[in-house]
Amino acid sequence: MIRESEKPILIGTRLCIAEGKAEVAKKLLDLGFEITKVAEATGLSEKDIKSLKD
């Protein structure tokens, strides 16, 4: 079980991981990778990746 004092650390860690995945996805898109391949490589949904293109 997660202690109350550990929750901010856990939330911060998850946000950093998500930001890192988005950054990698943007770079892969810039390099010309297909959305399906970017989704496979990052674990992000195709919908989320499409929103990064805009």
PDBQT receptor file of N, H, CA, C and O in Angstrom, charges set to zero:
ATOM      1  N   MET A   1       0.845  -1.185   0.000  1.00  0.00    +0.000 N 
ATOM      2  CA  MET A   1       0.000   0.000   0.000  1.00  0.00    +0.000 C 
ATOM      3  C   MET A   1       0.890   1.248   0.000  1.00  0.00    +0.000 C 
ATOM      4  O   MET A   1       1.941   1.277   0.639  1.00  0.00    +0.000 OA
ATOM      5  N   ILE A   2       0.455   2.253  -0.713  1.00  0.00    +0.000 N 
ATOM      6  H   ILE A   2      -0.400   2.229  -1.232  1.00  0.00    +0.000 HD
ATOM      7  CA  ILE A   2       1.209   3.499  -0.826  1.00  0.00    +0.000 C 
ATOM      8  C   ILE A   2       0.851   4.428   0.332  1.00  0.00    +0.000 C 
ATOM      9  O   ILE A   2      -0.317   4.675   0.632  1.00  0.00    +0.000 OA
ATOM     10  N   ARG A   3       1.898   4.925   0.962  1.00  0.00    +0.000 N 
ATOM     11  H   ARG A   3       2.847   4.724   0.719  1.00  0.00    +0.000 HD
ATOM     12  CA  ARG A   3       1.677   5.881   2.048  1.00  0.00    +0.000 C 
ATOM     13  C   ARG A   3       1.291   7.237   1.469  1.00  0.00    +0.000 C 
ATOM     14  O   ARG A   3       1.678   7.582   0.353  1.00  0.00    +0.000 OA
ATOM     15  N   GLU A   4       0.540   7.982   2.226  1.00  0.00    +0.000 N 
ATOM     16  H   GLU A   4       0.226   7.701   3.133  1.00  0.00    +0.000 HD
ATOM     17  CA  GLU A   4       0.086   9.314   1.805  1.00  0.00    +0.000 C 
ATOM     18  C   GLU A   4       1.272  10.204   1.433  1.00  0.00    +0.000 C 
ATOM     19  O   GLU A   4       1.193  10.979   0.480  1.00  0.00    +0.000 OA
ATOM     20  N   SER A   5       2.355  10.097   2.172  1.00  0.00    +0.000 N 
ATOM     21  H   SER A   5       2.420   9.468   2.947  1.00  0.00    +0.000 HD
ATOM     22  CA  SER A   5       3.533  10.936   1.919  1.00  0.00    +0.000 C 
ATOM     23  C   SER A   5       4.241  10.564   0.616  1.00  0.00    +0.000 C 
ATOM     24  O   SER A   5       5.021  11.359   0.093  1.00  0.00    +0.000 OA
ATOM     25  N   GLU A   6       3.981   9.373   0.087  1.00  0.00    +0.000 N 
ATOM     26  H   GLU A   6       3.348   8.726   0.512  1.00  0.00    +0.000 HD
ATOM     27  CA  GLU A   6       4.631   8.931  -1.145  1.00  0.00    +0.000 C 
ATOM     28  C   GLU A   6       3.833   9.293  -2.396  1.00  0.00    +0.000 C 
ATOM     29  O   GLU A   6       4.363   9.223  -3.504  1.00  0.00    +0.000 OA
ATOM     30  N   LYS A   7       2.591   9.672  -2.237  1.00  0.00    +0.000 N 
ATOM     31  H   LYS A   7       2.161   9.730  -1.337  1.00  0.00    +0.000 HD
ATOM     32  CA  LYS A   7       1.732   9.959  -3.391  1.00  0.00    +0.000 C 
ATOM     33  C   LYS A   7       2.269  11.074  -4.281  1.00  0.00    +0.000 C 
ATOM     34  O   LYS A   7       2.260  10.906  -5.500  1.00  0.00    +0.000 OA
ATOM     35  N   PRO A   8       2.738  12.204  -3.748  1.00  0.00    +0.000 N 
ATOM     36  CA  PRO A   8       3.270  13.247  -4.646  1.00  0.00    +0.000 C 
ATOM     37  C   PRO A   8       4.460  12.772  -5.469  1.00  0.00    +0.000 C 
ATOM     38  O   PRO A   8       4.616  13.167  -6.625  1.00  0.00    +0.000 OA
ATOM     39  N   ILE A   9       5.288  11.938  -4.887  1.00  0.00    +0.000 N 
ATOM     40  H   ILE A   9       5.162  11.617  -3.948  1.00  0.00    +0.000 HD
ATOM     41  CA  ILE A   9       6.441  11.405  -5.615  1.00  0.00    +0.000 C 
ATOM     42  C   ILE A   9       5.974  10.498  -6.751  1.00  0.00    +0.000 C 
ATOM     43  O   ILE A   9       6.494  10.568  -7.865  1.00  0.00    +0.000 OA
ATOM     44  N   LEU A  10       5.005   9.659  -6.466  1.00  0.00    +0.000 N 
ATOM     45  H   LEU A  10       4.583   9.601  -5.561  1.00  0.00    +0.000 HD
ATOM     46  CA  LEU A  10       4.467   8.755  -7.472  1.00  0.00    +0.000 C 
ATOM     47  C   LEU A  10       3.816   9.531  -8.613  1.00  0.00    +0.000 C 
ATOM     48  O   LEU A  10       4.016   9.199  -9.781  1.00  0.00    +0.000 OA
ATOM     49  N   ILE A  11       3.053  10.540  -8.289  1.00  0.00    +0.000 N 
ATOM     50  H   ILE A  11       2.890  10.810  -7.340  1.00  0.00    +0.000 HD
ATOM     51  CA  ILE A  11       2.397  11.371  -9.314  1.00  0.00    +0.000 C 
ATOM     52  C   ILE A  11       3.442  12.087 -10.165  1.00  0.00    +0.000 C 
ATOM     53  O   ILE A  11       3.328  12.124 -11.391  1.00  0.00    +0.000 OA
ATOM     54  N   GLY A  12       4.452  12.651  -9.523  1.00  0.00    +0.000 N 
ATOM     55  H   GLY A  12       4.545  12.620  -8.528  1.00  0.00    +0.000 HD
ATOM     56  CA  GLY A  12       5.518  13.339 -10.254  1.00  0.00    +0.000 C 
ATOM     57  C   GLY A  12       6.269  12.410 -11.182  1.00  0.00    +0.000 C 
ATOM     58  O   GLY A  12       6.603  12.779 -12.307  1.00  0.00    +0.000 OA
ATOM     59  N   THR A  13       6.532  11.211 -10.711  1.00  0.00    +0.000 N 
ATOM     60  H   THR A  13       6.261  10.911  -9.797  1.00  0.00    +0.000 HD
ATOM     61  CA  THR A  13       7.238  10.223 -11.526  1.00  0.00    +0.000 C 
ATOM     62  C   THR A  13       6.416   9.853 -12.749  1.00  0.00    +0.000 C 
ATOM     63  O   THR A  13       6.950   9.766 -13.855  1.00  0.00    +0.000 OA
ATOM     64  N   ARG A  14       5.128   9.636 -12.560  1.00  0.00    +0.000 N 
ATOM     65  H   ARG A  14       4.694   9.707 -11.662  1.00  0.00    +0.000 HD
ATOM     66  CA  ARG A  14       4.257   9.286 -13.691  1.00  0.00    +0.000 C 
ATOM     67  C   ARG A  14       4.181  10.416 -14.704  1.00  0.00    +0.000 C 
ATOM     68  O   ARG A  14       4.167  10.168 -15.909  1.00  0.00    +0.000 OA
ATOM     69  N   LEU A  15       4.133  11.656 -14.225  1.00  0.00    +0.000 N 
ATOM     70  H   LEU A  15       4.144  11.857 -13.245  1.00  0.00    +0.000 HD
ATOM     71  CA  LEU A  15       4.088  12.795 -15.149  1.00  0.00    +0.000 C 
ATOM     72  C   LEU A  15       5.370  12.894 -15.957  1.00  0.00    +0.000 C 
ATOM     73  O   LEU A  15       5.326  13.167 -17.156  1.00  0.00    +0.000 OA
ATOM     74  N   CYS A  16       6.507  12.677 -15.318  1.00  0.00    +0.000 N 
ATOM     75  H   CYS A  16       6.543  12.456 -14.343  1.00  0.00    +0.000 HD
ATOM     76  CA  CYS A  16       7.792  12.736 -16.021  1.00  0.00    +0.000 C 
ATOM     77  C   CYS A  16       7.894  11.652 -17.078  1.00  0.00    +0.000 C 
ATOM     78  O   CYS A  16       8.392  11.889 -18.179  1.00  0.00    +0.000 OA
ATOM     79  N   ILE A  17       7.424  10.469 -16.741  1.00  0.00    +0.000 N 
ATOM     80  H   ILE A  17       7.020  10.277 -15.847  1.00  0.00    +0.000 HD
ATOM     81  CA  ILE A  17       7.446   9.369 -17.708  1.00  0.00    +0.000 C 
ATOM     82  C   ILE A  17       6.564   9.700 -18.906  1.00  0.00    +0.000 C 
ATOM     83  O   ILE A  17       6.960   9.480 -20.051  1.00  0.00    +0.000 OA
ATOM     84  N   ALA A  18       5.378  10.225 -18.648  1.00  0.00    +0.000 N 
ATOM     85  H   ALA A  18       5.056  10.404 -17.719  1.00  0.00    +0.000 HD
ATOM     86  CA  ALA A  18       4.458  10.584 -19.734  1.00  0.00    +0.000 C 
ATOM     87  C   ALA A  18       5.058  11.677 -20.618  1.00  0.00    +0.000 C 
ATOM     88  O   ALA A  18       4.947  11.618 -21.843  1.00  0.00    +0.000 OA
ATOM     89  N   GLU A  19       5.691  12.670 -20.003  1.00  0.00    +0.000 N 
ATOM     90  H   GLU A  19       5.781  12.719 -19.008  1.00  0.00    +0.000 HD
ATOM     91  CA  GLU A  19       6.317  13.741 -20.774  1.00  0.00    +0.000 C 
ATOM     92  C   GLU A  19       7.462  13.197 -21.622  1.00  0.00    +0.000 C 
ATOM     93  O   GLU A  19       7.647  13.615 -22.765  1.00  0.00    +0.000 OA
ATOM     94  N   GLY A  20       8.215  12.280 -21.070  1.00  0.00    +0.000 N 
ATOM     95  H   GLY A  20       8.065  11.940 -20.141  1.00  0.00    +0.000 HD
ATOM     96  CA  GLY A  20       9.322  11.667 -21.809  1.00  0.00    +0.000 C 
ATOM     97  C   GLY A  20       8.825  10.878 -23.011  1.00  0.00    +0.000 C 
ATOM     98  O   GLY A  20       9.410  10.948 -24.092  1.00  0.00    +0.000 OA
ATOM     99  N   LYS A  21       7.747  10.128 -22.823  1.00  0.00    +0.000 N 
ATOM    100  H   LYS A  21       7.272  10.070 -21.946  1.00  0.00    +0.000 HD
ATOM    101  CA  LYS A  21       7.176   9.368 -23.932  1.00  0.00    +0.000 C 
ATOM    102  C   LYS A  21       6.670  10.301 -25.030  1.00  0.00    +0.000 C 
ATOM    103  O   LYS A  21       6.846  10.023 -26.216  1.00  0.00    +0.000 OA
ATOM    104  N   ALA A  22       6.047  11.393 -24.637  1.00  0.00    +0.000 N 
ATOM    105  H   ALA A  22       5.904  11.618 -23.673  1.00  0.00    +0.000 HD
ATOM    106  CA  ALA A  22       5.544  12.352 -25.620  1.00  0.00    +0.000 C 
ATOM    107  C   ALA A  22       6.700  12.980 -26.396  1.00  0.00    +0.000 C 
ATOM    108  O   ALA A  22       6.598  13.192 -27.605  1.00  0.00    +0.000 OA
ATOM    109  N   GLU A  23       7.779  13.270 -25.712  1.00  0.00    +0.000 N 
ATOM    110  H   GLU A  23       7.861  13.097 -24.730  1.00  0.00    +0.000 HD
ATOM    111  CA  GLU A  23       8.947  13.871 -26.374  1.00  0.00    +0.000 C 
ATOM    112  C   GLU A  23       9.551  12.899 -27.387  1.00  0.00    +0.000 C 
ATOM    113  O   GLU A  23       9.897  13.292 -28.502  1.00  0.00    +0.000 OA
ATOM    114  N   VAL A  24       9.675  11.645 -26.999  1.00  0.00    +0.000 N 
ATOM    115  H   VAL A  24       9.394  11.326 -26.094  1.00  0.00    +0.000 HD
ATOM    116  CA  VAL A  24      10.202  10.629 -27.917  1.00  0.00    +0.000 C 
ATOM    117  C   VAL A  24       9.262  10.457 -29.101  1.00  0.00    +0.000 C 
ATOM    118  O   VAL A  24       9.715  10.340 -30.239  1.00  0.00    +0.000 OA
ATOM    119  N   ALA A  25       7.959  10.439 -28.846  1.00  0.00    +0.000 N 
ATOM    120  H   ALA A  25       7.591  10.534 -27.921  1.00  0.00    +0.000 HD
ATOM    121  CA  ALA A  25       6.984  10.294 -29.921  1.00  0.00    +0.000 C 
ATOM    122  C   ALA A  25       7.105  11.437 -30.924  1.00  0.00    +0.000 C 
ATOM    123  O   ALA A  25       7.060  11.204 -32.132  1.00  0.00    +0.000 OA
ATOM    124  N   LYS A  26       7.256  12.657 -30.445  1.00  0.00    +0.000 N 
ATOM    125  H   LYS A  26       7.292  12.847 -29.464  1.00  0.00    +0.000 HD
ATOM    126  CA  LYS A  26       7.414  13.811 -31.344  1.00  0.00    +0.000 C 
ATOM    127  C   LYS A  26       8.648  13.650 -32.215  1.00  0.00    +0.000 C 
ATOM    128  O   LYS A  26       8.606  13.923 -33.415  1.00  0.00    +0.000 OA
ATOM    129  N   LYS A  27       9.745  13.206 -31.616  1.00  0.00    +0.000 N 
ATOM    130  H   LYS A  27       9.779  12.983 -30.642  1.00  0.00    +0.000 HD
ATOM    131  CA  LYS A  27      10.980  13.035 -32.383  1.00  0.00    +0.000 C 
ATOM    132  C   LYS A  27      10.830  11.944 -33.436  1.00  0.00    +0.000 C 
ATOM    133  O   LYS A  27      11.305  12.091 -34.561  1.00  0.00    +0.000 OA
ATOM    134  N   LEU A  28      10.167  10.846 -33.068  1.00  0.00    +0.000 N 
ATOM    135  H   LEU A  28       9.780  10.727 -32.154  1.00  0.00    +0.000 HD
ATOM    136  CA  LEU A  28       9.955   9.773 -34.035  1.00  0.00    +0.000 C 
ATOM    137  C   LEU A  28       9.075  10.237 -35.185  1.00  0.00    +0.000 C 
ATOM    138  O   LEU A  28       9.325   9.885 -36.338  1.00  0.00    +0.000 OA
ATOM    139  N   LEU A  29       8.051  11.023 -34.884  1.00  0.00    +0.000 N 
ATOM    140  H   LEU A  29       7.849  11.310 -33.948  1.00  0.00    +0.000 HD
ATOM    141  CA  LEU A  29       7.202  11.577 -35.939  1.00  0.00    +0.000 C 
ATOM    142  C   LEU A  29       8.013  12.492 -36.854  1.00  0.00    +0.000 C 
ATOM    143  O   LEU A  29       7.868  12.445 -38.076  1.00  0.00    +0.000 OA
ATOM    144  N   ASP A  30       8.856  13.313 -36.264  1.00  0.00    +0.000 N 
ATOM    145  H   ASP A  30       8.973  13.351 -35.271  1.00  0.00    +0.000 HD
ATOM    146  CA  ASP A  30       9.705  14.214 -37.051  1.00  0.00    +0.000 C 
ATOM    147  C   ASP A  30      10.651  13.433 -37.975  1.00  0.00    +0.000 C 
ATOM    148  O   ASP A  30      11.013  13.905 -39.052  1.00  0.00    +0.000 OA
ATOM    149  N   LEU A  31      11.037  12.245 -37.539  1.00  0.00    +0.000 N 
ATOM    150  H   LEU A  31      10.743  11.862 -36.663  1.00  0.00    +0.000 HD
ATOM    151  CA  LEU A  31      11.923  11.405 -38.336  1.00  0.00    +0.000 C 
ATOM    152  C   LEU A  31      11.170  10.621 -39.405  1.00  0.00    +0.000 C 
ATOM    153  O   LEU A  31      11.775   9.914 -40.211  1.00  0.00    +0.000 OA
ATOM    154  N   GLY A  32       9.846  10.753 -39.405  1.00  0.00    +0.000 N 
ATOM    155  H   GLY A  32       9.354  11.328 -38.751  1.00  0.00    +0.000 HD
ATOM    156  CA  GLY A  32       9.046  10.128 -40.448  1.00  0.00    +0.000 C 
ATOM    157  C   GLY A  32       8.453   8.773 -40.104  1.00  0.00    +0.000 C 
ATOM    158  O   GLY A  32       7.937   8.085 -40.985  1.00  0.00    +0.000 OA
ATOM    159  N   PHE A  33       8.515   8.381 -38.852  1.00  0.00    +0.000 N 
ATOM    160  H   PHE A  33       8.934   8.939 -38.136  1.00  0.00    +0.000 HD
ATOM    161  CA  PHE A  33       7.917   7.104 -38.462  1.00  0.00    +0.000 C 
ATOM    162  C   PHE A  33       6.398   7.180 -38.541  1.00  0.00    +0.000 C 
ATOM    163  O   PHE A  33       5.804   8.231 -38.300  1.00  0.00    +0.000 OA
ATOM    164  N   GLU A  34       5.780   6.060 -38.879  1.00  0.00    +0.000 N 
ATOM    165  H   GLU A  34       6.262   5.206 -39.075  1.00  0.00    +0.000 HD
ATOM    166  CA  GLU A  34       4.323   5.981 -38.939  1.00  0.00    +0.000 C 
ATOM    167  C   GLU A  34       3.756   6.026 -37.527  1.00  0.00    +0.000 C 
ATOM    168  O   GLU A  34       4.400   5.601 -36.567  1.00  0.00    +0.000 OA
ATOM    169  N   ILE A  35       2.544   6.545 -37.418  1.00  0.00    +0.000 N 
ATOM    170  H   ILE A  35       2.021   6.890 -38.198  1.00  0.00    +0.000 HD
ATOM    171  CA  ILE A  35       1.891   6.676 -36.115  1.00  0.00    +0.000 C 
ATOM    172  C   ILE A  35       1.773   5.320 -35.424  1.00  0.00    +0.000 C 
ATOM    173  O   ILE A  35       1.965   5.223 -34.212  1.00  0.00    +0.000 OA
ATOM    174  N   THR A  36       1.460   4.280 -36.184  1.00  0.00    +0.000 N 
ATOM    175  H   THR A  36       1.304   4.359 -37.168  1.00  0.00    +0.000 HD
ATOM    176  CA  THR A  36       1.315   2.956 -35.568  1.00  0.00    +0.000 C 
ATOM    177  C   THR A  36       2.626   2.475 -34.960  1.00  0.00    +0.000 C 
ATOM    178  O   THR A  36       2.626   1.847 -33.901  1.00  0.00    +0.000 OA
ATOM    179  N   LYS A  37       3.740   2.765 -35.623  1.00  0.00    +0.000 N 
ATOM    180  H   LYS A  37       3.739   3.275 -36.483  1.00  0.00    +0.000 HD
ATOM    181  CA  LYS A  37       5.057   2.362 -35.108  1.00  0.00    +0.000 C 
ATOM    182  C   LYS A  37       5.436   3.186 -33.886  1.00  0.00    +0.000 C 
ATOM    183  O   LYS A  37       6.032   2.666 -32.943  1.00  0.00    +0.000 OA
ATOM    184  N   VAL A  38       5.092   4.469 -33.903  1.00  0.00    +0.000 N 
ATOM    185  H   VAL A  38       4.608   4.891 -34.670  1.00  0.00    +0.000 HD
ATOM    186  CA  VAL A  38       5.375   5.332 -32.752  1.00  0.00    +0.000 C 
ATOM    187  C   VAL A  38       4.572   4.858 -31.544  1.00  0.00    +0.000 C 
ATOM    188  O   VAL A  38       5.078   4.840 -30.422  1.00  0.00    +0.000 OA
ATOM    189  N   ALA A  39       3.326   4.477 -31.779  1.00  0.00    +0.000 N 
ATOM    190  H   ALA A  39       2.915   4.492 -32.690  1.00  0.00    +0.000 HD
ATOM    191  CA  ALA A  39       2.479   3.967 -30.694  1.00  0.00    +0.000 C 
ATOM    192  C   ALA A  39       3.073   2.686 -30.117  1.00  0.00    +0.000 C 
ATOM    193  O   ALA A  39       3.106   2.494 -28.901  1.00  0.00    +0.000 OA
ATOM    194  N   GLU A  40       3.531   1.830 -30.991  1.00  0.00    +0.000 N 
ATOM    195  H   GLU A  40       3.504   1.985 -31.978  1.00  0.00    +0.000 HD
ATOM    196  CA  GLU A  40       4.126   0.572 -30.559  1.00  0.00    +0.000 C 
ATOM    197  C   GLU A  40       5.404   0.825 -29.745  1.00  0.00    +0.000 C 
ATOM    198  O   GLU A  40       5.635   0.166 -28.731  1.00  0.00    +0.000 OA
ATOM    199  N   ALA A  41       6.217   1.763 -30.181  1.00  0.00    +0.000 N 
ATOM    200  H   ALA A  41       6.029   2.299 -31.004  1.00  0.00    +0.000 HD
ATOM    201  CA  ALA A  41       7.491   2.038 -29.516  1.00  0.00    +0.000 C 
ATOM    202  C   ALA A  41       7.333   2.751 -28.176  1.00  0.00    +0.000 C 
ATOM    203  O   ALA A  41       8.113   2.519 -27.253  1.00  0.00    +0.000 OA
ATOM    204  N   THR A  42       6.333   3.610 -28.068  1.00  0.00    +0.000 N 
ATOM    205  H   THR A  42       5.699   3.799 -28.818  1.00  0.00    +0.000 HD
ATOM    206  CA  THR A  42       6.200   4.431 -26.861  1.00  0.00    +0.000 C 
ATOM    207  C   THR A  42       5.142   3.938 -25.883  1.00  0.00    +0.000 C 
ATOM    208  O   THR A  42       5.180   4.273 -24.699  1.00  0.00    +0.000 OA
ATOM    209  N   GLY A  43       4.203   3.145 -26.377  1.00  0.00    +0.000 N 
ATOM    210  H   GLY A  43       4.172   2.873 -27.339  1.00  0.00    +0.000 HD
ATOM    211  CA  GLY A  43       3.107   2.719 -25.519  1.00  0.00    +0.000 C 
ATOM    212  C   GLY A  43       1.980   3.734 -25.439  1.00  0.00    +0.000 C 
ATOM    213  O   GLY A  43       1.000   3.524 -24.724  1.00  0.00    +0.000 OA
ATOM    214  N   LEU A  44       2.117   4.834 -26.170  1.00  0.00    +0.000 N 
ATOM    215  H   LEU A  44       2.913   5.004 -26.751  1.00  0.00    +0.000 HD
ATOM    216  CA  LEU A  44       1.049   5.836 -26.226  1.00  0.00    +0.000 C 
ATOM    217  C   LEU A  44      -0.018   5.390 -27.219  1.00  0.00    +0.000 C 
ATOM    218  O   LEU A  44       0.255   4.602 -28.124  1.00  0.00    +0.000 OA
ATOM    219  N   SER A  45      -1.219   5.893 -27.047  1.00  0.00    +0.000 N 
ATOM    220  H   SER A  45      -1.441   6.534 -26.312  1.00  0.00    +0.000 HD
ATOM    221  CA  SER A  45      -2.288   5.557 -27.984  1.00  0.00    +0.000 C 
ATOM    222  C   SER A  45      -2.089   6.347 -29.282  1.00  0.00    +0.000 C 
ATOM    223  O   SER A  45      -1.448   7.397 -29.293  1.00  0.00    +0.000 OA
ATOM    224  N   GLU A  46      -2.646   5.826 -30.360  1.00  0.00    +0.000 N 
ATOM    225  H   GLU A  46      -3.167   4.972 -30.350  1.00  0.00    +0.000 HD
ATOM    226  CA  GLU A  46      -2.566   6.532 -31.639  1.00  0.00    +0.000 C 
ATOM    227  C   GLU A  46      -3.265   7.878 -31.540  1.00  0.00    +0.000 C 
ATOM    228  O   GLU A  46      -2.824   8.855 -32.145  1.00  0.00    +0.000 OA
ATOM    229  N   LYS A  47      -4.339   7.935 -30.791  1.00  0.00    +0.000 N 
ATOM    230  H   LYS A  47      -4.698   7.141 -30.299  1.00  0.00    +0.000 HD
ATOM    231  CA  LYS A  47      -5.066   9.193 -30.590  1.00  0.00    +0.000 C 
ATOM    232  C   LYS A  47      -4.154  10.233 -29.930  1.00  0.00    +0.000 C 
ATOM    233  O   LYS A  47      -4.112  11.388 -30.356  1.00  0.00    +0.000 OA
ATOM    234  N   ASP A  48      -3.431   9.821 -28.897  1.00  0.00    +0.000 N 
ATOM    235  H   ASP A  48      -3.464   8.883 -28.551  1.00  0.00    +0.000 HD
ATOM    236  CA  ASP A  48      -2.522  10.755 -28.217  1.00  0.00    +0.000 C 
ATOM    237  C   ASP A  48      -1.405  11.217 -29.145  1.00  0.00    +0.000 C 
ATOM    238  O   ASP A  48      -1.011  12.383 -29.126  1.00  0.00    +0.000 OA
ATOM    239  N   ILE A  49      -0.906  10.300 -29.949  1.00  0.00    +0.000 N 
ATOM    240  H   ILE A  49      -1.226   9.353 -29.964  1.00  0.00    +0.000 HD
ATOM    241  CA  ILE A  49       0.175  10.653 -30.869  1.00  0.00    +0.000 C 
ATOM    242  C   ILE A  49      -0.320  11.613 -31.946  1.00  0.00    +0.000 C 
ATOM    243  O   ILE A  49       0.382  12.555 -32.313  1.00  0.00    +0.000 OA
ATOM    244  N   LYS A  50      -1.530  11.375 -32.454  1.00  0.00    +0.000 N 
ATOM    245  H   LYS A  50      -2.101  10.609 -32.156  1.00  0.00    +0.000 HD
ATOM    246  CA  LYS A  50      -2.095  12.300 -33.440  1.00  0.00    +0.000 C 
ATOM    247  C   LYS A  50      -2.234  13.694 -32.878  1.00  0.00    +0.000 C 
ATOM    248  O   LYS A  50      -2.056  14.675 -33.600  1.00  0.00    +0.000 OA
ATOM    249  N   SER A  51      -2.553  13.798 -31.591  1.00  0.00    +0.000 N 
ATOM    250  H   SER A  51      -2.699  13.001 -31.005  1.00  0.00    +0.000 HD
ATOM    251  CA  SER A  51      -2.696  15.121 -30.984  1.00  0.00    +0.000 C 
ATOM    252  C   SER A  51      -1.343  15.823 -30.859  1.00  0.00    +0.000 C 
ATOM    253  O   SER A  51      -1.297  17.051 -30.778  1.00  0.00    +0.000 OA
ATOM    254  N   LEU A  52      -0.256  15.078 -30.843  1.00  0.00    +0.000 N 
ATOM    255  H   LEU A  52      -0.293  14.081 -30.909  1.00  0.00    +0.000 HD
ATOM    256  CA  LEU A  52       1.069  15.687 -30.780  1.00  0.00    +0.000 C 
ATOM    257  C   LEU A  52       1.464  16.310 -32.107  1.00  0.00    +0.000 C 
ATOM    258  O   LEU A  52       2.281  17.230 -32.141  1.00  0.00    +0.000 OA
ATOM    259  N   LYS A  53       0.896  15.823 -33.194  1.00  0.00    +0.000 N 
ATOM    260  H   LYS A  53       0.232  15.075 -33.166  1.00  0.00    +0.000 HD
ATOM    261  CA  LYS A  53       1.209  16.342 -34.518  1.00  0.00    +0.000 C 
ATOM    262  C   LYS A  53       0.643  17.732 -34.754  1.00  0.00    +0.000 C 
ATOM    263  O   LYS A  53       1.157  18.477 -35.587  1.00  0.00    +0.000 OA
ATOM    264  N   ASP A  54      -0.407  18.087 -34.032  1.00  0.00    +0.000 N 
ATOM    265  H   ASP A  54      -0.825  17.482 -33.354  1.00  0.00    +0.000 HD
ATOM    266  CA  ASP A  54      -1.087  19.369 -34.239  1.00  0.00    +0.000 C 
ATOM    267  C   ASP A  54      -0.345  20.522 -33.605  1.00  0.00    +0.000 C 
ATOM    268  O   ASP A  54      -0.792  21.666 -33.692  1.00  0.00    +0.000 OA
TER     269      ASP A  54
